[in-house]
Amino acid sequence: MATDRMVGGVCGDPFPIYSGLADTLATAHVTSPGERDATVAHVLGTCAGYAYADSDVVSTMMTRLGLPRHACVRITQTVDAMLIFSTAYLIQSECGRVVIVCFRGTEPGRLGNWLGDADVGRPATSLSLGDSAREIRVHAGFHRNTRATSWAILQELTAALQGRSLADPAGEVEHPLEALYVTGHSLGGAMAALFALTISGNAAHRSIADRLRAVYTFGQPMAIAEPLPHPGADHIESRLFRHIVPRDPIPALPPASFGPFAHFGREYRFVTGAWQRSEAAVGQLRNLRGIPGSLLAFFATERRRRPFRYSMADHAPDHYIAALRPADRVTEFGD
């Protein structure tokens, strides 16, 4: 297990993209916890997209978004033989009121990471829900990667609850943790959902779960084998906002031939230039036959992609960031 810490900087025009972002995040989802917030979605989607990079890049982007002098913590565990490639970033606002937990998705260059994505596991693989008597089957590879870094993440969040600085655990911040957000793209989205589900169902983590404002995922695959059938599920069901852009095949995985899996939470699709709530969650692909075509579509021009039902190009995090950015805001590069 490796943990890196750093402090974010400041930047000038045309940044920050959002002034007073810490206050915005601290107050969002308070009066309307079940409603999607466009600013939160853009901020978390950008964080999830750049979670594939190193700490310097993640910190730079969060500073540009509007969180100067934040604490940035990276927690990583890699065990190749166990198909564990788990990385999470924690961003604590300078004031301490807000913490974002962002899980990294599948790393394109790591074969073991892809093999872990394909490891759905046996029916005995289950997620214990603490004080709930019910257990549910989960995707084994996603669950294993979530567990790998969860303990260290919870230690950091406990320190934030106590008003400690995550950049310097011996130091203090002005306010203890008030608003927690969890996010991720692709595999990172599945890990975000499982992490939130785990803390919400465990009495030992109730003080942390009580600060959970929302979970925002982007291009997230299915992580559980059935809809949430246990007590307390509403706490996550109404706070999970899944985002899907057209022709992204990953939200329809794993395929039904691997076993029955389902989405939970609230689904939003990017339709005719706007995010719209979908009453029905995307279903599973029957099998993997459509995936080779989606890979071919990745290398095709936009015009030649049209005949393909799916395109892996649409799963790329930059497509999500572009779709999430409000028209009146500059990009993370200032243009």
Phi and psi in degrees as a GROMACS rama.xvg file:
@    title "Ramachandran Plot"
@    xaxis  label "Phi"
@    yaxis  label "Psi"
@TYPE xy
-121.094  137.551  ALA-2
-130.313  123.679  THR-3
-115.758  143.958  ASP-4
-130.589  144.343  ARG-5
-157.21  167.312  MET-6
-113.208  133.186  VAL-7
-71.298  161.632  GLY-8
-103.316  -150.782  GLY-9
-132.615  164.481  VAL-10
-149.767  160.789  CYS-11
-102.578  -167.048  GLY-12
-54.2588  141.272  ASP-13
-89.901  17.3446  PRO-14
-100.211  159.008  PHE-15
-76.6198  157.282  PRO-16
-68.1827  -36.3496  ILE-17
-127.458  118.205  TYR-18
-77.0701  142.741  SER-19
63.3173  34.6542  GLY-20
-63.1338  -37.6458  LEU-21
-59.2914  -43.228  ALA-22
-65.352  -39.2762  ASP-23
-61.3868  -46.0301  THR-24
-68.3527  -34.2313  LEU-25
-67.9395  -27.6477  ALA-26
-104.573  -13.385  THR-27
-66.0811  148.69  ALA-28
66.8732  15.6497  HIS-29
-82.6929  -54.1022  VAL-30
-82.4236  -27.9906  THR-31
-131.501  74.8114  SER-32
-64.9117  -21.9461  PRO-33
-94.5343  8.13569  GLY-34
-110.278  136.177  GLU-35
-67.2247  141.101  ARG-36
-114.62  121.663  ASP-37
-64.1063  -38.3522  ALA-38
-66.4311  -45.6574  THR-39
-59.8805  -42.7614  VAL-40
-61.1175  -44.0568  ALA-41
-65.7699  -44.3801  HIS-42
-63.098  -47.9356  VAL-43
-72.0664  -34.7362  LEU-44
-64.3941  -38.3773  GLY-45
-67.0218  -42.9499  THR-46
-60.5373  -44.1482  CYS-47
-64.3795  -37.8709  ALA-48
-66.5024  -40.2383  GLY-49
-88.8193  0.685137  TYR-50
-66.8149  -12.6642  ALA-51
-76.0626  -10.9988  TYR-52
-96.1788  -170.993  ALA-53
-88.6471  179.474  ASP-54
-61.873  -38.3327  SER-55
-60.1653  -43.9416  ASP-56
-67.5153  -47.0778  VAL-57
-58.0364  -46.5353  VAL-58
-63.5149  -40.553  SER-59
-60.8574  -45.0461  THR-60
-66.9842  -37.9514  MET-61
-70.3551  -31.7127  MET-62
-66.0608  -45.8005  THR-63
-62.5729  -35.7854  ARG-64
-64.9072  -33.7029  LEU-65
138.622  20.7185  GLY-66
-120.101  73.7129  LEU-67
-69.4409  152.621  PRO-68
53.3505  32.6887  ARG-69
-76.9556  166.917  HIS-70
-96.8483  132.963  ALA-71
-121.123  120.876  CYS-72
-120.94  129.497  VAL-73
-111.734  128.596  ARG-74
-118.278  125.101  ILE-75
-134.323  137.05  THR-76
-136.709  127.614  GLN-77
-127.927  124.271  THR-78
-136.919  94.0098  VAL-79
-54.3351  -45.7954  ASP-80
-65.7172  -22.0749  ALA-81
-102.603  7.71839  MET-82
57.5422  39.4777  LEU-83
-104.98  117.639  ILE-84
-137.939  77.849  PHE-85
-113.429  120.782  SER-86
-133.848  133.755  THR-87
-134.717  142.941  ALA-88
-110.695  139.875  TYR-89
-117.526  126.785  LEU-90
-114.415  116.693  ILE-91
-108.35  124.476  GLN-92
-61.0108  155.022  SER-93
-55.0101  -37.5635  GLU-94
-75.6283  -20.8125  CYS-95
94.4137  -8.66359  GLY-96
-69.34  -29.035  ARG-97
-122.037  136.753  VAL-98
-131.851  133.141  VAL-99
-109.764  127.9  ILE-100
-105.848  119.514  VAL-101
-123.712  120.593  CYS-102
-93.6494  135.796  PHE-103
-74.5008  143.953  ARG-104
-84.7733  -166.288  GLY-105
-64.4422  128.321  THR-106
-83.6674  118.923  GLU-107
-54.5124  -32.8894  PRO-108
-88.2807  2.05955  GLY-109
-107.831  107.718  ARG-110
-60.1026  -40.8844  LEU-111
-60.6673  -34.2393  GLY-112
-62.8981  -42.2832  ASN-113
-67.0647  -38.385  TRP-114
-64.4756  -37.7412  LEU-115
-63.7109  -36.4213  GLY-116
-63.0235  -31.0363  ASP-117
-85.5523  -8.73099  ALA-118
-85.5906  86.4742  ASP-119
-75.6758  -21.3283  VAL-120
88.2658  -179.764  GLY-121
-97.176  164.719  ARG-122
-55.7543  -24.0081  PRO-123
-73.3198  -16.514  ALA-124
-68.7143  119.255  THR-125
-142.513  163.031  SER-126
-109.335  117.616  LEU-127
-74.6039  134.292  SER-128
-106.819  32.6003  LEU-129
62.3964  -113.947  GLY-130
-79.5571  0.574731  ASP-131
-88.1839  139.586  SER-132
-78.9088  -12.8102  ALA-133
-94.4101  141.116  ARG-134
-116.517  150.812  GLU-135
-125.859  148.797  ILE-136
-77.2431  138.194  ARG-137
-129.39  165.884  VAL-138
-65.4744  119.578  HIS-139
-61.8856  -44.7441  ALA-140
-64.5708  -42.3655  GLY-141
-65.2779  -43.7224  PHE-142
-63.9952  -42.0341  HIS-143
-62.7626  -42.4326  ARG-144
-69.5178  -34.6142  ASN-145
-65.5412  -45.1889  THR-146
-63.1186  -31.8869  ARG-147
-58.3643  -35.3028  ALA-148
-114.781  -2.9084  THR-149
-60.8303  -43.046  SER-150
-61.0405  -45.7455  TRP-151
-65.4092  -37.3623  ALA-152
-63.2881  -43.7612  ILE-153
-63.8835  -34.7488  LEU-154
-62.84  -42.1047  GLN-155
-65.4895  -41.9914  GLU-156
-67.7092  -34.2398  LEU-157
-63.6112  -40.5975  THR-158
-63.7901  -40.3495  ALA-159
-64.0375  -36.4236  ALA-160
-62.958  -30.6491  LEU-161
-86.264  2.90602  GLN-162
80.2737  22.0614  GLY-163
-87.348  151.296  ARG-164
-80.6772  130.836  SER-165
-77.3844  -19.2568  LEU-166
-76.2048  -33.8279  ALA-167
-141.022  92.4693  ASP-168
-54.3607  -19.4736  PRO-169
-81.4089  -14.4432  ALA-170
-97.1728  173.831  GLY-171
-122.291  158.251  GLU-172
-112.76  169.712  VAL-173
-66.6502  -36.1447  GLU-174
-131.932  145.937  HIS-175
-72.4861  167.371  PRO-176
-54.8867  128.774  LEU-177
-119.544  -38.2904  GLU-178
-133.989  121.514  ALA-179
-111.508  132.544  LEU-180
-123.199  142.312  TYR-181
-125.435  136.553  VAL-182
-151.4  170.19  THR-183
171.977  156.627  GLY-184
-109.666  138.799  HIS-185
60.9075  -126.633  SER-186
-52.4659  -38.4193  LEU-187
-59.978  -34.1773  GLY-188
-67.6323  -41.4546  GLY-189
-63.4631  -39.902  ALA-190
-66.467  -38.8343  MET-191
-61.1726  -44.1925  ALA-192
-64.6862  -42.8624  ALA-193
-68.073  -38.8023  LEU-194
-61.798  -45.9189  PHE-195
-64.1404  -39.47  ALA-196
-64.3072  -39.0467  LEU-197
-65.4045  -47.1494  THR-198
-71.703  -28.7414  ILE-199
-72.7214  -24.2848  SER-200
-99.3558  10.749  GLY-201
-125.232  118.213  ASN-202
-60.4136  -28.8474  ALA-203
-65.8647  -21.8647  ALA-204
-110.569  18.0365  HIS-205
-61.4612  -36.4202  ARG-206
-64.8858  -32.4375  SER-207
-76.3189  -45.4119  ILE-208
-59.6801  -32.5696  ALA-209
-65.9787  -21.8046  ASP-210
-91.3688  -5.1291  ARG-211
-69.7658  115.203  LEU-212
-87.7258  -44.0589  ARG-213
-167.467  159.021  ALA-214
-120.973  122.111  VAL-215
-116.358  123.139  TYR-216
-123.053  158.315  THR-217
-138.478  118.94  PHE-218
61.5575  36.8606  GLY-219
-79.3171  130.287  GLN-220
-76.3077  169.831  PRO-221
-73.4756  141.675  MET-222
-120.334  -14.858  ALA-223
-126.492  158.731  ILE-224
-88.7839  -2.11136  ALA-225
-163.825  160.368  GLU-226
-59.7031  159.207  PRO-227
-65.7411  111.362  LEU-228
-107.028  18.092  PRO-229
-114.949  158.942  HIS-230
-60.2563  142.364  PRO-231
85.8118  1.24626  GLY-232
-64.0394  -29.6955  ALA-233
-59.9654  -26.3892  ASP-234
-61.219  -35.6307  HIS-235
-94.5522  -40.3731  ILE-236
-51.6968  -41.7901  GLU-237
-86.7038  -5.13698  SER-238
-113.032  -3.0936  ARG-239
-97.6128  119.821  LEU-240
-117.617  107.846  PHE-241
-96.2224  133.374  ARG-242
-114.665  134.825  HIS-243
-135.49  127.631  ILE-244
-95.4022  158.439  VAL-245
-57.8346  142.674  PRO-246
65.5033  13.0954  ARG-247
-77.9716  116.257  ASP-248
-79.6906  -19.1395  PRO-249
-63.3392  -38.8594  ILE-250
-61.9963  -15.8591  PRO-251
-93.3358  9.04112  ALA-252
-109.828  157.272  LEU-253
-70.9479  156.729  PRO-254
-69.4422  159.956  PRO-255
-61.055  -26.9419  ALA-256
-65.6864  -17.2236  SER-257
-89.0266  -6.14907  PHE-258
122.148  160.681  GLY-259
-76.7178  120.369  PRO-260
-127.464  160.337  PHE-261
-148.757  155.686  ALA-262
-87.0299  157.136  HIS-263
-135.736  170.162  PHE-264
89.073  -168.609  GLY-265
-105.459  129.509  ARG-266
-102.971  135.139  GLU-267
-125.764  131.504  TYR-268
-116.646  144.876  ARG-269
-86.568  102.003  PHE-270
-123.634  127.255  VAL-271
46.6322  46.1985  THR-272
80.1177  12.1778  GLY-273
-145.419  151.483  ALA-274
-83.7641  124.057  TRP-275
-125.085  139.186  GLN-276
-69.608  131.717  ARG-277
-102.823  128.773  SER-278
-72.5578  -28.1457  GLU-279
-113.786  134.462  ALA-280
-75.109  149.994  ALA-281
-60.6715  141.194  VAL-282
-94.4342  174.239  GLY-283
-75.7257  146.566  GLN-284
-65.7954  148.315  LEU-285
-63.8624  -45.6136  ARG-286
-152.558  -168.361  ASN-287
-93.2804  12.4654  LEU-288
-62.6892  -31.063  ARG-289
-79.5716  -11.9566  GLY-290
-70.0832  -43.3825  ILE-291
-55.7522  -39.5241  PRO-292
-64.3566  -36.7439  GLY-293
-67.441  -30.192  SER-294
-72.3332  -38.9379  LEU-295
-63.191  -39.8878  LEU-296
-63.5277  -27.9286  ALA-297
-58.4957  -35.9734  PHE-298
-93.3568  -0.715134  PHE-299
-89.5844  160.656  ALA-300
-69.7603  164.839  THR-301
-56.8321  -41.8041  GLU-302
-64.8355  -39.334  ARG-303
-79.604  -11.0554  ARG-304
-77.1566  -21.0676  ARG-305
-55.6476  -38.3657  ARG-306
-68.4487  -18.684  PRO-307
-80.0693  135.823  PHE-308
-68.1362  -38.2837  ARG-309
-125.96  154.945  TYR-310
-144.284  127.017  SER-311
-64.4607  -21.0789  MET-312
-61.2515  -31.9389  ALA-313
-74.3101  -13.2038  ASP-314
-85.0297  -14.9655  HIS-315
-58.6574  139.357  ALA-316
-61.3845  -28.5677  PRO-317
-67.2499  -28.0104  ASP-318
-66.6956  -39.605  HIS-319
-67.4938  -44.1425  TYR-320
-60.472  -43.546  ILE-321
-62.9355  -39.5536  ALA-322
-72.2218  -27.3003  ALA-323
-84.2635  -24.613  LEU-324
-69.4973  123.526  ARG-325
-62.0999  147.936  PRO-326
-62.2426  -24.7207  ALA-327
-92.5334  12.4965  ASP-328
-119.3  143.484  ARG-329
-71.9956  164.441  VAL-330
-75.4631  175.242  THR-331
-68.6404  -8.02459  GLU-332
-101.19  0.452374  PHE-333
89.0842  6.3747  GLY-334
